[in-house]
Amino acid sequence: MTSYASSLFFWRFVFATAVLICLFKDVEVQSQNAAAELALMQQFEQFMVEHEKVYDSLAEKMRRFEIFKDNLKKIEELNADPEQTAIFGVNVMADLTREEFRATYLSYRMPEDARENFLTRLKLDHEEEEEDEEEWEGREGGFGLLERNKKTTTTTTTTTTYPPPTKGPPPQACTIDWRKISPKYPSVDNQGKCGSCWAFSSVGAFEVLLSKSGKTEKLSKQELVDCTKESDMCEGGEFEAAFKVMQDPGLTSEKEYPYKAANGTCKSKFTVIEKLKSYKDVSGSDSKLIAALPTSPLVIAMNANDDFQWYIGGVLNPKSCPADGLNHGVVIIGLCGDSWLIRNSWGTKWGTEKGHIYIKRGKCGIGLWAYSFKA
Ligand SMILES: *[C@@H]1O[C@H](CO)[C@@H](O)[C@H](O)[C@H]1NC(C)=O
C-alpha cells in the first residue's frame, strides 16, 4: 500500500515537474521569439519610414510585415551563396511578394512576329555552341575583345541586419562609362507601379545620348505610354513601336506631358522638342554591343530575374537567368571588364550608384535584343 501511494506521489511529482520544466522552457523560448520579433518589427518600421510606406490598415501592415520577414530570409540565403558576387539587402521592394515584383516591374514584350524567329535563333545558338541551357554566352564569341577575368573572390555576409551590408567585391574599372562620357548624365527615373520599362529604357537612352551635347531637359515617358498604338501601355510594349513615335511625331518634355504611371489617352496637342534621328539593331554578340556603346547608350531587353528584387551592389552573377526569359527593358551605359553597367528605371533608391546595376556579361539574354541611337 505504502509503496503504491508513494509511487503514485512520485509519478505525480515527476509529471508536475515535467510540466513545469516544459512551461518554463516554453516561456523562455517565447520570450526569445518575442525579442526577435520585436527587433524585426523595428527593422520593418525603419524600412517603412525610409521608403515612405503607408498601409491602409493594421491588417495590411501585418501582412506586409510577414512578407518582409520572408524576404529577409531570402536575402540572407542569397548573401550566403559563395558563387554570388553581388550583395543583396533590404530596399524599396522589401515588402513585395515575388509575384507582385514580377507583375509590377517586368513588362518588356517581344513583338509576336519576332518571337518565333528569336526562339529559333536561340535554339540554333545553343546547338552550335553546345552551351549550358540556362546561359547564353554570346553568338560570335564576342568575348574575345576583352579578356574575361577570373571569378572575383566573395565576401560572404550572413547577417540581415538593417541597414544592409555595404561592402562587397567591387566591379572592375569601366572602360566605357556614359556617366563620364556625358558630364550632364541625367538621373535615373522611376517607372512606378506601371509596366512601362519599354518606354523608360527608350526615352532614358535618348536622354543620356542628348545629355552629351549638354541637353538636360527631361522628355516625356507618358507620351510614349499613351501614344504608342502597338503597346499595352502599363502592361508592356515593344521597342520599335516606341522608337517610331520618338521619330514621328517626336517627344515633348516631361514638364508638358508628365508621367502618371497609369494608362492614358494620347493628347491631341503637345510641343515636340526632340526627334530621334535613327536607330540601329545591334543585337547578336558582345562585340557588336561593345562597338556600338561608345557612340550610343544601348536600349536592350533582358531577363531581370528574381535576384533583381534585392540587388544593392557588386556584380550580379545570377545562377539561373535563361536567355529566353526576356522580360525587362533597360539601358547599357558602361562596359566594366567582365560586367555591363546598366541603367534601370526603378528610381535612385534601387540598386547601386543611384539606380544602376552591374551584371556579369554573357548572362540573362543581354545582347539578344539591342539598339543604338543617333540623336
Ligand atoms: C492598361 O491598358 C492595357 C492595354 O490596353 C490593359 O490590358 C490594362 O488592363 C490597362 N490597365 C488599366 C489599369 O486600366
The ligand as an ORCA input file, in Angstrom:
! r2SCAN-3c Opt
* xyz 0 1
  C      -3.984     49.416    -69.481
  O      -4.083     49.084    -70.837
  C      -3.838     47.742    -71.163
  C      -3.811     47.583    -72.662
  O      -4.950     48.089    -73.235
  C      -4.860     46.844    -70.483
  O      -4.574     45.491    -70.737
  C      -4.819     47.119    -68.977
  O      -5.830     46.392    -68.330
  C      -4.975     48.598    -68.683
  N      -4.767     48.811    -67.264
  C      -5.583     49.531    -66.521
  C      -5.235     49.650    -65.079
  O      -6.577     50.060    -66.973
*
